[in-house]
Amino acid sequence: MIAKIGRGANIYGALSYNQIKVKNENGEILLLHEMLETPDGSYSVNQLLRSFEPYLLANRNTEKPVVHISLNPDPNDNVSDERYRLMAKQYMQEMGYGEQPFVVFKHTDTSRTHIHIVSVCVDEEGKKISDSFERKRSMNACRSLEQKHNLIAATEKTRENDARIFQPVNYKTGDIKSQMAAVVRYLPKYYQFQTLGAYNALLSLFNITAEEVKGELNGQPKHGLVYFALNEQGEKASNPFKSSSFGKSAAIAWLQKHFEKSREQMKVAL
């Protein structure tokens, strides 16, 4: 099993991304932990947000208080919903988030069914929960889950390759373009999204946004995308990068085909 940990300042974006999956019937909420529940079991982003607000309001000086984790078993593992719930609880406990509010979503829009966990990394008093040796602790937690639930073990090569991808962009460093490329080039390979809005909701988890650019050049209409890095407040924090900087899979024409393919695959799944 492989775990991916993302951090950010925008919990609304993290919840929206997952709720889009639920709305489109290729995702569902499996577990609410230490969160407010509704009588009918249905939830909006704003309803989920209420459980995190006291923690975010108490936050002292943590720039990225939102944690967004995905747990990805091997595609050949047959994991029931109940085991996913147990795995999420165990993982969060071992990572120091066992007493935190968190919501667990299951995604079923790819061949690799997996779960996403959205939480906050500051406690009720606004103090940051330690992330020291986070990567090592996460790997140990995954190995423990594999043994306890008889999951197929992830190989070291797979873990190393995965660690290079999907790290949130840090605009303060000098390699923004390469950081963005490591995310943008691989998202369509691992995720389905049916609209530009859904794509941007996913990008926001990694401190990136994409904007459409329309105009004319020599009398010919032009339609493209530019990408920006975002700061902790979700504001643009870099110069724009043309989609051509990241290859064909970042271009609007290619993404529109991906949108349509994702819609068709969802219909087949239903």
N, C-alpha and C positions, 0 to 999 in steps of 0.2 A: 504494500500500500504506500502511496505517496501523499504527503501533505504539502499544501501550498499556503503560505501565510502572507497576507497583504495588510498593509496599514495605511490609514488615511485620516482625513479630517471630516469627510462628508459621509455621515452614516445614512443620510437620506438616499444618496446614490447607491450605496451598498444594498439597502433594503429594496429600492426600486428595481434594481437589476434582477434580484431574485423574485420579486412579486410579478415582474413581467412574465417570468417562466410559469408561475402559478396561474396567472390570468390566461395565458395561451395554452393551458392544460398540458404543459410538458414539465411541470414541476409541482411540488406540494410541500406544505409545512408538515414536518414530522414531529417536531418537538418544540415546546416553549418551556424554557427553564428560568424560574424566578422572574416570570413576566406576567403582566396583566392578561387575562383571558376573556373572551367574549362568550355570551351564552350560546350562540349558534356555531362557534368555531370558525367563523370567517373573519378575515383581517384585511385592513388597508395598511398602507405604509404609515399613515399618521397614527393609526392605532398601535402598531408595533413600536413606533418611535417613542410613544409615551413612556414605555418601560425604561428607556435609556436616558431620557431627558434629565432625571435627577443626578445621574452620574456625570453627564456632560456639563451640567450647570455647576457641579462641585469641582470640576477639573481645575487644577491649579495652573500648571504650565506645560502640560504634555501637548506637543504640537499635533501629534497624530493619535488621538485617543480611540480610534475605531480599528477593530481587528476583524478581518474577513478571511476565513480559513476554508479551504476545500480539502476533503479527504477522498482519495481516489483509489479504491481497490482495483485489483487486476480485473479486466473485462470478463475473465472466466470465473471469477468469484460470484457465487449466488448468495447475495446478502439480503436478508429480509428487512422489512421496515423496523421491526423490533431490535434486530441486531445493529442496525444503523443508529438507533437511539442509544443503545448501550455503548457503542463505539464512540459516539459524540461525547457522551458524558465522561467516559474514561479518558479520552484524549484531553478534554478541557480540564479535568481534574489534574492530570499529570503536567499540564502546562501552566497551572496556577490560576486557572479561570473557573474552577469548580463552583465557586460561590457567586459568580457573576451572572447577570441576566444574559441569556443568549437564545437565539432562534435557529433551528436547524431546518434547512430546505433540502429536499431531494430533487435532483435534476435528472430527467429521463429523455432529454432531447438528443443524446448521442448514444453510441453503442456502449460507451463506458459510463454506466449509471454511477453517480457519485453524490456526495452531500456537500452543502455549503453551510458554514456556521458564521453568523454575524453577532458580534459582541463589542464590548468596550474594554479597554485595558487600564482603566482607572477605577478605583474602588469607590465606595459610597462617600468617602471623605475627600475624594478628588486626587488621591495619591496614585501614582503610576505603579502598576503591577510589574515586577521585574521581568525583563526580557533577556537577562544574561544567559549566554550559552543557549539561546533559543533554538538555533538550528540543530544542535546536538541533542537537546532535550526532545525536540520534535521527532528526530530520527529514532531515538530510543522509544518514544511513545508508539510510533508506527510499528517497530519491531515487536513491542509488547502486544499490540492489537493483533498483529498477524498470528502470533502464537496462541493467544487466548481464543481467537475466533476462527482458527484454522484457515487463514487466508494465504493466498499465494504470495511468497516473499518477493519484494521488489529487488532487482539486482542492483549492485553498486553502480554500474554504468548508467542505468536508468535514473537513479537518484542524482548522480552527478550532472547528467545532461539536463534534468528537470530543474536543478538548482540555478542553472544559468538563465532560465527563462522566467518571465512573469514576476520580476521584481519591480515594485513601484518606483517610478522615476523620482530621483532627487535632483531638483532643479539647481541646487546649490553647488553641485559638482560640475566639472568642466566637460563631461562627456554626455551631454543631454541627448544628442542625436543617437548615439550607440545604445543608450539606455532605452530610448523609445523604440528603436528598431528591434531590440530583443523581445519587446512585447507585441508590437504591431504586426511583425512578420509572422508570428505564430498563433495569434488569437483565432483566426478562421480555421486552423487545423484542429484545435481542441474545443471550440465553442460554436454553437449555432446561434444566430441572431437574425431576426426577420425584418428589421427596420434600422435606419440610421440612428434613431433615438435609442433603440436597444443596444446598438453598437457603442454609442457614446456612454450609456449607463455602465457598460462593461469597462470601457476605457477609463472612466472616472475612478475606478477602483485602483488604477495604476497611475493616477495623477496625469492623465492625458485627456485631451479633447480634440475632436475633429470638426472642422467647419466646411460647409460647402462654399465654393467659389464659382460664380457664374459671370460670364461676360462674352466679349467678342474679340477675335484676333484676325485681322485681315478680312473682316466681314464674315468670318465663320464663328458660330456659337461655340463657346468653350465651357466645360463643366468639370470641376475637379474638387479635390479636398486638400486642405492644409491642416497640419497637426500642431498643437501647442502643448507644452508642459504646463502643469498647474501647480500652484503653491498650496499651502495648508488650508487656505480659505476657498480653494476651488477657483482661484483667479489665474488668468494667463500669466505665466512667469518666464516665457521664452519667446524668441522670434519664431515666426511660423516656419514649418518645414513642409515642403511640397510632398505629396504622396509618393512621387517618383523616388524620393530619398529612401523609401522603405520597400520598394519592389512592387510588382503588379498587384499583389494581394491587398495593398493599402489603397489602391485607386478606386474611385467611385464606380467605374464601369464593372470592375471585377467584383466589388462588394455587392452591387445590385444583383449579380448572378448568385452570389452566396445567400442573399436575402431570399431569393426565390427558391433556391435549393432547400433552404431551411424550412420554408413554408411547406414545400412538398413532402419533406421528410416527416414533418409534424403530422400532416394529413395521413401518411402511411401508418405512423405510430398510433393514431387514433382509430 
